[in-house]
Amino acid sequence: MIELSLVADLARDAAIVADRVGAARRVRLASASADRSADLRPVAAAAAAQVGDVLRRLRDDGVTDYHVLLASPAPLAALIGRHLHALGTVHVYFSNRDRVISRAYSVRV
């Protein structure tokens, strides 16, 4: 379970998803910004690269199924996608304004 929280705190949601899917590990990459209007462009590339680095380390440890929960601007998801190569299956989740967690998609990469 990979949690990337840039614009909202996803700790509770990540715990629910991790329990639901039986995740053996949970990695929290960033904490939520208190300022939702903050310009995240300066950290976007670094955050995307960090997600890629963590996923590759997990792959090297034998992980082949990844569950990713994001609270970030949509363009960051595209940047993260550039770092997904030969990993296995990636499941991406989102939490709506009512805090309902849904799987957006699963893709084999």
N, C-alpha and C positions, 0 to 999 in steps of 0.2 A: 504494500500500500504506500503510494507516494502522495503526500499532501503538499500542495504549493498554495499558500495563503498570502496573497498580496493585498487584497481589498476587503477581505472578510475573514473572520476567525472560523476555521473549518475543523477545529479539534474534535468537537462533538460529532460532526458529520463523518469525519475520517474514522473515528472509533466505531461508528455504526457500520460503515462499509467494510472496515477491516474485520469486524465480527461476522458480518453477513457472508463474506467470501472466504473466511477462514485464513486470513493473511498471517503468515508466520512472522513477517517484519512490517514495521511501519516507520516511514522516514518523513519527517517534517522539515521542509527545506527553507521556509521563510515564515515570518510571523506577519500577521495582518497589519496593514497601515491604518492608523487612526484617521488619516485624512484621505477620504475617498476621492478628493479632487487632485491629489498629488500626481505629478507627472512621472509615470513609471518608465518612460522611454529610456532614460539613462541606465536602468537596471535590467531591462527586458532581455537583452542579448546574454548578459551574464546569468540571469535566472534560467533561461532556456538551456544554456550550456551546462549549468549545474544539474539540471534535470537529466540531461543526456549522460553526464558523467556518472550520476548515481545509478541510472538504469544499466549502463555498461558494467559497472562494478557488480551489480546484482546478477547480471547475465554471467559474468565471470565466476560467480559463486554458484551457478547452476539454476538460477531462477529463469523461468520461461513464460510466466504469466504475470502481468503487471497491471495493477489497478491504480489509476491516477485520478485524483480529485483536485480540481483547480478552482481557485477564486481569484481570477485575474481578468484583465481585458482580453477580449477574443483574439486580437492579433498575437498575443503571447502564445496561444495554443498553436498557431501556425509556425512560430519560431521554434517551439518545442518539437513539432513534427519534423523539422529539418535534422533533428538529432536522433531520430528513431530509425536504426538500421540493424537488421539481422538480430532482433532481440527475442522475438516470440510473439505472444498475443498481448496487445495493449488494450485495456478497457478504460474508457474515459467517462467520468461521472460529473454531474453538476448538481448543485443545490439551488433550487429556485427561491424566490423571495419568501415563500412560506416554509422554507427549510425542508422541502421534500426532495430527497436524493433520488436521482434517476440516472441510469446508464445512458450516456449520449450515443456511444458506439463502441464496438470492439473491432480491432483490425489486427491482422497478422502481419508483422513487419520483420 
